[in-house]
Amino acid sequence: MGADRMGGARWRPGRAVAYAASGVVLLAGCASMPDNGDLRNVESTPRQDTGVRVFAMPPAEGAGPAEIMQGFLEALTSDDPDYDTARKYLTDDAARAWRPERSTTVLANGPSIEPDCRPGGKPDPTSSVTCVLEGTRVAAVDSQQAYQPADGSYSKKVHLTRNPKTGQWRIDGPPDGVVMGKSDFQRNYTSVDKYYFASDTTAGATGQPVAVADPVFVRSKVDPMTQMVRSLLSGPSRWLGPVVRSSFPTGTALQKDVSGLAPDDQNKLTVPLNLKVSQVAATKCTEMATQLLFTLRNLAPTLDSVELQGVGGRRLCDLSEERAESAAWHGSAKSPEYLYFLDGKHRLVRMPTGSTGTSAVPVPGPLGEGDKGLQSVAVSRDEHSAAGVGDTGRSLYVTSLSSGDSLGNPLLTSAGATPADRLTTPSWDARGDLWVADRDPHRSRVYVVAQGSSKPQEVAVPELSGQIKDARVAADGVRIALVVEKDGKQSLLIGRIQRDDGTGQGISVVELRSAAPDLEQVSALSWAGDSRLLAAGREQGGVLQMRYVQVDGSTLDGPAPGALTGVKAIAASEDERVPLVAYSEDDGIVRLPSGAQWQKVDKDGTAPAYPG
């Protein structure tokens, strides 16, 4: 509730509210408050949302310019759905023109107001003043609700005028969009993945469309489910848009005046759209419902089904959770059968994911024989094939996990002078393509091996500035995480994978953006969900730690994995129920079951991997 600037609060007897000095009110949910007697529990009417709601107070009569500014900023942090109270701090013309949905600027400690607002330069300084908002940028959320890290200073002049008839001060030059401090942003907004389909990718032999997560931020206590449906229908973020598609016809929207969407007591959600039955083919309707179900389960984990309704309340289609999982390939819904790693003899071994024991057995086929000195491995997502980097990092081999197959010649070799300058750990996407990077400082580059068997194709990375130290492709095949080193510092970057569109340009990784701006060294990396990664790294002057990072660079809520020294490799599954696994120089292969401590699996093991 304006935590970045909030003053003390005071109680008024007989009112069920707490008034903040700056004009924000907390609704406490009871009819009146006694001013004497013992403290006791108060029964209140059960509500679906039991969280504290924050609402703004309108301008006080006779408030000065600084008070008007403070009240306006506090109103921006409230749970007022349409910022109606914030508009009361503006002149009539400014209130009509102001568009808070255009952007949200996030500052480290909230905007500070110049102690004394300066005269505005008009003949009568008592009728016009200019205040300056200042702060340090952390991030910006655009009109599509997409998050982007930012830095540098923020300074915005805000003009106020005094109404000659009423004598009241109001803002006639408000800041663009909304501006607030980081702690207020974290209280007001929540990150939610909305889902589209990879535009030119299907999953392996199944041919299913591949679901792609597009994280956005919505106001957490302002009808978030309806917000998310509108966001999904409006289309993907600009960064992701070129490589995904939506099954909703252009112009699809919620019917007029729809709000308060929520599942019924059967955990079914009905979504009324402005579509006619004749506009929607059955297959497309199933895909539309799949997008909705995947998206809204972020907010309602118990959601079992969705029904799409068209004009006149006519049913378009409905879809259960089980049918949605078969309608599209979804990384976080695919639980791996085995955990894989290299044993002390450099053989590829595996053990059931749900096993509580510590015994592993060699995989069928040549990678289980240990004669190539493997350093790292990657198992295809269908767990039928595996890739291994051997010969002290020089050679990439691919073979099936079947008895009797031979390893053959390497598909790719590196000329790097040392193992640290040779091939990275490979990774597979859902379509069955294999990705690997060559760390050779003389020619650092990314390769893709179509279906794990074709001639390796070099991938253009036109914005690359530095040496690639690690690379991991996302399950969806449209994003890749790169660790790039320049001048002794490393950056964790996310790039969009653009495939050949018939122009002969081939495959490229474009629009690199930071996923962890504060990390300057990354020693291990794994995808750990549809839109997040697990990284082991250091901040400037800090110690090595493991933490989750969001692909858009935002900070994730929740605890980080327990501390582990000497981490050199980590493995996580998109299915977040599967235990984390790591390789530590001190303990070998260890795993972290939910709610437990790190457990030793194999003292001599290295290079843990889940399929992918």
N, C-alpha and C positions, 0 to 999 in steps of 0.2 A: 504494500500500500504506500507507494512512493517511498520505499525503504531507502533510496539513495539521498533523500532530502528530508525525510519525515521528522517532524518535531514531536513533542510530547502529546499525549491524548488526555482528554478529560471526560468524565461521565456526568450526565445530567439526570437527576432522579426522575423516574417516570418515563424515560425513553430507553428503548432497547437498542441503543446505538452507541458507538464510540466515535467521538469527533476528533479528528486529527487537527492539529493547529493549522495545517495548510489547507484544510477543507475537504478531506476524504472521510467517508462514513462507512463503518462496518455494520451490516445488518446482523443482529444477533439472534433473531428468530423467536422472540417472545413478545408478548403484548405490552408489558410494562415492567419497570424495574423498581422494587421497593428501595427506600432510602434508609431503612433500618431493619433490625432483625438478624437472625443467624443465616449463614450461607447454607443453601440446601439445593438439591437437584431439582431441575425444572423440566417437566415433561412437555415436549413440543410435538406438533404434528409431524409424522415421518415425512421426509422428503427424499427424492431420488438423489439430489445433490446435497450432501451434508457439509461440503466445504464452505469456508467463510467466503462471502462475496463482498467485494469492495466497490462502493459507489461514491461518486464525487458529489461535493456540495456546490451549489451555484455561487456566483460572486456575492460577497457581502456588500451591503449598502455603504457607499462611500469609500470603498477599498481603493488604495493608491495603486500606482503602476506596478510596483514590486509585488504587492499582494495579488494583483490580477495575474501577473506572470506566474507566480508560485502556484496559485490555484489552478491555472490552465495546465501547467505541467503535471500537477497531481491528478487532474481529471483525465489526462492521457493514460495514466496507469490504472484506471478504474475498470470495472467490468460492465460499464455502460455500453450496451450493444452497438449503438450508432453514434457514440460520442456526443449525444445531445447536450449533456451538461458542459462539455468542453466548448461547444459552440456558443454557449451563453457568455463566455468570456470574450467573444469576438463581436465585432460590429456586424450588423445585419448583412451587409454586402460580403464581408469576409467569411461569415458563416456559410453563406450560400456557395461561395467559390472554393472553400477549403476541401481538400480530398484526402482524408487521413489514410485511406486504403492504398494510396500510391506508393508509400514506402514507410519503413520503420528504421530509424537510425539508432543504433545501440552504442552507448558511451560507457566507458569503464566505470565511472563513479556517478553517472547522472549529469545532466546539464547544470552548470553553475550560472547564476545570474549576476551580472555586474552589480556591485553594491549600490551604486547610485545610477539610475537610468538617466541618460543625458538628454537635454532639450533636443527636440526634433528638428530644429532649424527654421521653424515657422516664426512669424513676427511675435506671437504670444507663446512663450515657452511653457506656460501653464496649461496649454491645450494640446500639446504634442510632445512625446518623448520617444527615445529609441533605447531599448534594452538590448544587451548582447548576451546570447547564450554561448557558453564555451564548454569544451570537454575534450576527451581523447577517444577517438573512434575505436570501436571493437568490431562492429559488423554492420551490415545493412540487409534488410529484408525488402525485396522489391515488390512490385504490384502483383506478381504471380506467387508471392509468399515464399520465394526461394531465398535462402540464406547465402551470404557471401562475406567472408572475413574482410575486415578493413583495418587500416591503421592511420596514423596521422592525427592532426588536431582538427577539431570541429569549432567553427565560429559562425554564428548566425545572428544578424541584426533583426530585431523584432520591433515593429513600430506600433505605438499605442496613441490613441486620440481620446480627448475628453468631449463627451457629448454636450454641446452648449445648452441643450434644453434640460437634460436630466442631471448634468454634472458628473456622470459616471464615466470612469475610464474603461475602455475596451481596446482589444487588439485589432488593428486593421491590416497588419502585415504579419500573419502567423508563419511559423517555420513550415517548410515543405513536409507533408506527411506527419508522422508521429516521431517524437524523439524521447528516449528514456534511458535510464541507467541499466547496466547489465543485470543487477539483482532483480529489478522490476521486470525486465524482459523475461528472465527465467521463471518468475512467478506468473506472469501473464500469458506466456506462450508455451506451446508444446510442439515437439517435432513429430510429424506423422508421415508415413510413407504412402503415397498414392501410386497406383499401378497402371502401367501401360504395357504394350507388347513390343518386343524388338521387331523393327520393321522388316528386316530381311533375315531373321534367324529363327530356326525351329530346332527342337531338341532331338539330336541324334536320330535314332531309328524310329522314335515315336511320332515324329512330325508335329508335335504339339507346339503351339506358339509359346514363346518364352516371356514370362512376366518380368518386368523391369521396375524397380522401385525408384520413385522420384520424391525425395524428402522435401516437405514444405513445413512452415510454421503457421499454426492457427492459434487464435486466442482460446485458451483452454477452458474458460468458464462462460463463453459466449456462444452457446449452441454449436459446439465443435463438429457434431456429426453433419449438420446441415452445411456448415462451412466447408467440410471436406468433400461433400457431394458436389457442391458448386465448384470447388477447386478442381476436382477430377474432370467435371464436364467442360471446364474452360480450357483444358488441354495441358500438355506437359510444359515444364519450365523451358526457357529459351535454350539453356545449355544442353538439355537432354533431347529436346524436340527433334533435331535432325535424324535421330537414329531409332525413334520409337513411333508407334502408331496407336491411335485409340479406335475402338470399335463403335463409339458413339457417333452417329451422323453429325455433320457440321450443323451447328445451331441448336443442338440438344440442350435443354435447360430444365430445371425444375418448374413445375406449374406455378402460376402466379400466387404469391402470398404464402408459399409453403415455408414452414419453419418448425423447429422443435422435433426434427426427425429422431426417432428412437425405436429400438426393437420392442415388440409386444411381449406379453408374458410367455409366449412360446419361442422367444428369441428369434423372431422373424421380423425383418424390416421391410416395410412397403415404401417404395420410392416412386412418387407420381411425376411423370415426365411429360413434356409437351409434344409427344410423338403420337402418331396414328399407327394402328396395327399394320396398315399397309406399307408403312415405311421400314418395318423391321423384319428381316429374315430371321428364322429360328436360330441359325448358327451364330449370327451376329448378336442376337439378343443374349445367347448364352455367354458370349465373350463379354458383353457389356455387364452382365450380372456378375461375372467372374472378377472384372475390374473393381466393381463396387464391393464385393465381398472381401477380396484381399485387402482393399483399402480400409474398410470400416472395421475390420477385426483388430486393427491397431487401437481403436477407441473402445470397442466392445468385444473383448476376447471370447465371450460366450455366444456371439452371434452365430446362429446355425444356418440361416437361409435369408435370401432376399427375394422380393417380388417386385418386378417393374410393372408399373401401371401407365397406361397411355391416356390420351384425351378421353374424357367421359368415364374415367375409372375402369376402362377395359384392361384386362390383364394382357401384358405383352409376353412375359415368361417368368418363371421362378427358378431358383437354383439353390441346391443344398451345398453345404461345405464339402461333402464327399464328391459330388459331381464337379465342383469347381476345381478340385485337385486333379481330376482327370481331364478337365477342359484345357488346362494350361500347365506348362512346366514352371514350377515355383521353387527357387533354391531353398528357402527356409522350410519347405515341406518335405524335402528329401533327406531322410535320415540315413547316414552311411552304414553299411553293414559291418565294415572292418575299420580298425585303426592300423596304419602301416608305419614301419620304421626300419632302419638298418640296424642289424645286430652287430656284435663285436667282430664278426667275420665279414662284414660289409655285404651281407645277404639281405634282400628285402623280405621282411617277415610281417605277419599280420596277426591280429587277435580280434575277436568279436567286440564291437563297440560297447555293448552292454556288459561285457565280462568284468567280474570283480577280481579275477585272478591276475597274475603277472606273466603267464606263459604265452609265448608267441611261437608260431611255426612258420617255416619258409613258405613263400608263395609258390604255386606251381609255375614252371617255366624257368628260363635262363636267369632272370633277375634274382631268383631264389637260390642260385648256386654260388654266388659270391666271387666270381673270377674276374670281375672288371673293376674292382676297387671303387665301388660306387660312393659318391659324396652326397648326393641328394636324389630324391625320387618324387614322382607325381603319378597318381593313379587316376585313370579316366573316371568320369562321374558315373558311368554304368559299371565300373569296377571290372571291366573285361580286359583292359590294356593298361600298361604302365610305361612311363618314361624314366630313364635314369641318366644322371650325369656321372661319368666315370673318368678313369685315366687322369686323376688329379685335376678334374674340372675341364679337361680338354674336349671330351666327346659326349654327344647326346645319342642315346640309344632308345629305341621304342620297340616293344614286343608285347605279345598277348600274355595274359596270365593263364596260360594253358600248358599242360605237360606236353613235352615233345617239340615245342617250338624252339627255333634257334634265334640267337641274338642278331646275327648279321653285322653288317658294317654300320658305323655311326652315321646318323643323318646329318650331323652338323659338328664341326670342330672349331675350336678357338685357338688363336695364335697368341693369346695373352701370355706374358712372361711368367706370371706366378698364378697359383690357384685362385687368389683373390681378384685377379684380373681376367678370369675366364668365365665360363657359363654360370648363370644364376640357376637357382632351383626352378624347374619348369612348372607350368600350371595348365589345366584344361578348362575349357568353357563347355557349356551345355550342348553345343552343336557338335562337339567332338574334336575341335581344333586345339592344338597344343601350342603354348606360348613360352618363349624363353628369351633371355637377353644375354648378349655377349658384353662383358664388362671391360674388354680390351680398351685401355685409355686412348689408344691411337685411333680407334674406330668403335666407339660404344654404340650399340644398336639393338633393336628388337626384331625377333623373328617369329613367324607363325608357320606351323606345319599343319596344313589342312588335313583333317581327319586323322592326324597323327601318323600319316604315311606318305604324304606328298613331299616334293622337294621343298625345303624351307624357303619361305619368301620373306625378304627383308621388308620391315614395316617402317614407313617414313614417320619421323617425329620432328616436324619442322621447327617447333618451338624449343627443342631440347637445348639446354645450356648447361653443360657439365657431363659428368660420367655417370652412366646408369650403374647402380650398385645392386638393385633388386627389382623384380617385376612380378606382379601377380594379376592375372586376369580375373575379372568377376565371372560368376556363373552365367550371367546373362549374355556375356560375349560382347557387350557394347561399352564396357568401361574397363580400364586397367589402372592398377596402382603401381607407381614407379618411385623408387628411392633414387634421387639424383644428387650427386656430390659436386660441389663447386667451391674452390678456395677453402677446402677443409671443412665445410659445413654441408650437412645433408638436408634435403627437403623431401617430404612425403607428398607426392603429387597424384592427382587423379586426372586421367586423360580419357577423352571420348574416342571410341574406335569407329572410324568411318571406313566402310567397305567399298570396294569398287562399284561405282554406280553406272558403269558402262562408258565412262569417260577415259578409261585406260590409266587412271591415276593410281590404281592398286589400293592397298590398305594403308591407312595412316592413323596416327594418334594425334588428336588436335585439342586445342583449348585446355592446356594443362592448368590445373588450379590446385591450390594448397588444401590438404586435408588436415594438417596439424601445424599451423603457423609457428607455434612455440617450440617445436622439436628441432634440434640442430644435429642430432645424430640418431639414426634408426638402425638397430642391430638385428631385428627380426620382424616379420610381417606376415599376416594371414587375413583373408576375408573372414568375417565372423557374423554374417547376417546379410540381408538383401541390400543394406545401405551403410554398413559400418565395417570397420576393420579393427583388428587387434594388433597393436604395435608395441614393441619393446624399444625404448629409446631414452634419450636424455634431453632435457631442456638446458639452456645455457647455465652453466655452473651447477647443474643438478646431478642427481644420481640416476642410474639406470632404473627404469620402472616400466611396468606393463600398463597399458591403458587402452580403452576403446576410443576410437575416433570416428566421427561421422564423415561421409564422403563430401559433404558440403562445407566441412571445416568447423561446424558448430560443436559445442561442448555437450557431451552426453551426460544425462543424469545417472545416478546409481554408482555403486562401488566399482573400483578397479579390481582385477584379480589380485590375489595375495602376492606378497613380495617373493621373489625368487632370484637368487644370485647367479651370475654367470650365464644368463640366457643367451643362447646362440640361434635358436630356431623355435618357432611356435606353430601349432596347428589348431585351427578352430573350424567348426562346421557352420554352414549357414543355418542349420538347425541348432538353435541356442540351447536345446536340452542336452546336447552331447557334451561330455566333459572336454575342457581345454587340455591340450597336451603340449609339452615343451621339452626341449633338450637343454640341459644345464651342464656346463663344464664340471660342476661339482657333483651332480647327482645322476647324470645320464638322462634317460627318458622318465619323465614324471607326468602325472595327470592331476587335474583338479575337478573332482566331481562336485556337483552343486551342493553348497552348504558344508563342504568339507575342506580340509587342508590338502596341500600338495602331497601326492602319494608316489613313491618310487615304483617304477615299472620294470626298468632294465638298466642296471648300472653302466653297462657297456654300449647301450644303444645310442644312436644318433638319428638326425634327419626325420622327425615325426611328420606324418602326412595323413590327412583324411582325403577322400576322393575329391579331386578338383585341382 
